[in-house]
């Protein structure tokens, strides 16, 4: 019989954390200080959306370890600058060993920057657009155990967000990828019950002023 996976682990500081960040100090820092915290800055939102697209089929730790390289390659995810990249830039980026050298994902990042500018013009900001997909609090599980978390690879909101973005010409924005983005940018708090971050993050979310168009 295989040993059951514990949903939480304790690092040397004795704090309980979600099991998925146990493998690396970089992962622990991301878990503690970034994942799930509300984001309203458009550059940061665009970066998170792009990196979630690059992550498809890979581990998030792989992306974290390459994040500074991605930032250098894509002008710190400055949306207008990325939108101006050309096929010649794509060829150059395909030779960059510091990033994920996947033509489709590189071209998607450039395309999505152009589509992001269109969203900014329509909604005022990317934040205004993305935060309208925050789930109602009553639809969220009151207790988030491991079994429940494993069922949350998508949600009605991530499916709707994916569908709308695709209609607007975005790519690499499937429902699972968009749910991961929702987790990363704080549209949901998916820290497990018992994780030392979950309760303080709920307090942050309660006092957080949501953007709106």
C-alpha positions in Angstrom: 0.0 0.0 0.0 1.4 3.4 -1.0 1.9 6.0 1.7 -0.7 8.8 1.8 0.5 12.2 0.7 0.3 14.7 3.5 -1.4 17.9 2.4 0.9 20.0 4.6 4.5 20.0 5.5 6.7 21.9 8.0 9.9 23.5 7.0 12.7 24.3 9.5 10.7 27.3 10.8 8.0 24.8 11.9 5.3 26.6 9.9 2.7 24.5 8.1 2.6 25.0 4.3 0.9 23.5 1.3 2.7 20.3 0.3 3.4 21.4 -3.3 6.1 23.9 -2.3 8.2 21.6 -0.2 10.8 20.8 -2.8 12.7 24.1 -3.1 13.4 27.3 -1.1 12.4 29.3 -4.2 9.1 27.5 -4.2 8.6 28.2 -0.5 9.2 31.9 -1.0 6.7 32.0 -3.9 4.1 30.2 -1.8 4.6 32.4 1.2 4.8 35.8 -0.4 3.2 35.7 -3.8 0.9 32.9 -4.7 -2.7 33.9 -4.0 -2.1 37.5 -3.1 -4.3 40.0 -4.9 -2.7 41.6 -8.0 -3.9 44.7 -9.8 -0.8 45.8 -11.6 -1.2 45.2 -15.4 2.4 44.4 -16.0 2.4 41.8 -13.3 -0.9 40.4 -14.5 0.4 40.1 -18.0 3.6 38.4 -16.8 1.6 35.9 -14.7 -0.7 35.1 -17.7 2.3 34.6 -20.0 4.2 32.4 -17.6 1.2 30.3 -16.9 1.0 29.7 -20.6 4.7 28.8 -20.8 4.1 26.4 -17.8 1.6 24.2 -19.7 3.0 20.7 -19.7 5.9 21.6 -17.3 6.3 22.1 -13.6 5.8 25.6 -12.1 9.2 25.3 -10.4 10.8 25.1 -13.8 9.2 28.4 -14.7 10.2 30.0 -11.4 13.8 29.1 -11.9 13.7 30.7 -15.4 11.6 33.7 -14.4 14.4 36.3 -14.4 15.5 35.0 -17.9 11.9 35.4 -19.1 11.8 39.0 -17.8 15.0 39.8 -19.6 13.9 38.2 -22.8 10.5 39.9 -22.8 11.4 43.4 -21.7 10.1 42.8 -18.1 6.8 42.0 -19.7 6.2 45.6 -20.7 3.1 45.1 -22.7 3.7 47.7 -25.5 7.3 46.5 -26.0 6.3 42.9 -26.2 3.6 43.8 -28.7 6.2 45.3 -31.0 8.3 42.1 -31.2 8.8 40.8 -34.7 9.3 37.4 -36.4 13.0 38.2 -36.3 12.7 38.5 -32.5 11.0 35.1 -32.4 13.9 33.6 -34.2 16.3 35.2 -31.7 14.3 34.0 -28.7 14.2 30.4 -30.0 18.0 30.4 -29.5 17.8 31.7 -25.9 18.6 28.8 -23.6 17.4 30.7 -20.5 13.7 30.4 -21.5 11.3 27.8 -22.7 12.2 27.6 -26.5 8.7 26.8 -27.8 7.8 28.7 -30.9 4.0 28.5 -30.2 4.4 29.9 -26.7 6.8 32.7 -27.7 4.5 33.7 -30.6 1.5 33.5 -28.2 3.2 35.9 -25.7 3.6 38.5 -28.5 0.1 38.0 -29.8 -1.4 38.2 -26.3 0.4 41.5 -25.6 -1.4 42.9 -28.7 -4.7 41.5 -27.4 -3.9 42.9 -23.9 -3.7 46.4 -25.3 -7.1 45.9 -26.8 -8.5 44.9 -23.4 -6.9 47.9 -21.7 -8.6 50.2 -24.2 -12.0 48.5 -23.7 -11.9 48.0 -19.9 -9.4 50.6 -18.7 -6.9 48.0 -17.4 -6.3 44.3 -17.4 -7.1 44.3 -13.7 -10.6 45.6 -14.5 -11.1 42.8 -16.9 -9.7 39.9 -15.0 -11.2 40.7 -11.6 -14.7 40.5 -13.0 -14.2 36.7 -13.0 -13.6 36.5 -9.3 -15.9 33.7 -8.0 -18.6 34.4 -5.5 -17.5 33.6 -1.9 -20.5 31.4 -1.4 -19.3 29.1 -4.3 -16.0 28.5 -2.7 -15.3 25.5 -0.4 -15.2 26.6 3.3 -12.6 23.9 4.1 -9.9 23.3 1.5 -8.5 19.8 2.0 -6.3 17.9 -0.5 -9.2 16.0 -2.0 -11.1 19.2 -2.7 -8.0 20.9 -4.1 -7.4 18.1 -6.6 -10.9 18.7 -8.0 -10.2 22.4 -8.6 -8.2 22.2 -11.8 -10.9 24.3 -13.5 -14.0 26.3 -12.3 -17.0 27.8 -14.1 -15.3 31.1 -13.9 -12.0 29.8 -15.4 -14.0 28.2 -18.2 -15.9 31.4 -18.9 -12.6 33.4 -18.8 -10.9 31.0 -21.2 -13.8 31.1 -23.6 -13.9 34.9 -23.6 -10.2 35.4 -24.1 -10.1 32.9 -26.9 -13.0 34.8 -28.6 -10.8 37.9 -28.3 -7.9 36.2 -30.0 -5.7 35.1 -27.0 -3.9 31.8 -27.1 -2.6 29.3 -24.5 -5.4 30.4 -22.2 -7.2 27.1 -21.7 -9.5 26.6 -18.6 -6.9 24.9 -16.6 -4.3 27.5 -17.3 -6.7 30.2 -16.5 -7.6 28.6 -13.2 -3.9 28.5 -12.3 -3.8 32.2 -13.2 -6.8 32.8 -10.9 -4.9 31.1 -8.1 -1.7 33.0 -8.7 -3.3 36.5 -8.9 -5.6 36.1 -5.9 -8.9 35.6 -7.6 -9.2 32.6 -5.3 -7.4 31.6 -2.1 -6.4 28.0 -2.6 -4.0 27.6 0.2 -5.0 24.5 2.1 -6.8 24.6 5.4 -4.0 24.5 8.0 -1.5 26.3 5.9 -0.1 29.3 7.8 -0.8 31.6 4.8 -4.5 30.8 4.3 -6.1 32.8 7.2 -3.9 35.9 6.9 -4.5 35.9 3.2 -8.3 35.8 3.8 -7.9 38.9 5.9 -6.0 40.6 3.1 -8.7 39.7 0.6 -11.5 41.0 2.8 -9.9 44.5 3.0 -8.7 44.5 -0.6 -10.4 47.0 -2.9 -11.4 45.2 -6.1 -10.9 47.1 -9.4 -13.9 47.6 -11.7 -14.4 48.9 -15.2 
